[in-house]
Amino acid sequence: MTARDSRSLLEVLEHHYGDLESRESLGDGVPLTRVILLLLARGSKVRQATQVLERLQAEYVDWNELRVTPTYELRKHLRTLEHAAPAVASSKAEPADSSKEGRIAAPEVRADKADQIRELLSTVFNRFNKLSLDFMREGSSEPDAPRKRAKFSQWLEDHQPAIELMLASYCGGKMDPATSSLVQRVIQRIGWTRGKTGAVATRAALLAHGEGLPPLALQWRFAQLAAHVCHARTPECGACPVAASCAVGRKTVKPVKAKAPAAVRKTAARVRK
Ligand code: SF4
């Protein structure tokens, strides 16, 4: 892949998914709140996820009240959360017009998220006997913080690898997107690594093609790409915004030919007659 191709691909990713990359955009800084926002935003628009989060915070006294709320009730609060489907792949890797972005109401996505939030809250409560993740903060004075942190990170990594990495970066831990199997998988498909998918090859590819973007930005964009279209088993290349710049997408998606204007088509028809 040429440097130009890589740059185009990163521009498309930024256009579609580059909206959750600063500490400010992750809200009030409470680790548990951030994880919940990340869960809500994964595969959806950050603006909608933030609104849902604010609604939940207004509706419930605290996360413990939400923990004991029936899932069907939680799902109702997530009803405005859409699964943002990217525009159909363009033949050139240019940012698509956001007005053309598809939107599919996805009740199953909302149901998944409601289940994930309930599971997250139960796990935190059952394993740590409270609903606080303050031990994840940088310089936490909580006794046993490193052990709890490792334990919770492992749980998150098993469930939501991208979220674990993002949370670690926000809470002071070191983050290396190259160790994420999700990032390894996606960048191998787009062709930044050939054959190898390990951390070493991935790190080298990110350095070579990542345009110096911060790890968090790369992590979030690739995680969103994976959540929207580049699924582990069944990538939806036909709906992928970076198909034109992706090694797999170029093989599986035929470029859409631009339609000639109506006047030109009529003239061509007359000439044929
Ligand atoms: S074109 Fe297909 S394989 Fe490539 S990034 Fe998109 S979904 Fe993944």
Residues whose N, C-alpha, C, O or C-beta is under 5 A from the ligand:
A	BS01	SF4	R189 V229 C230 P235 E236 C237 C240 V242 A243 C246 V248 G249
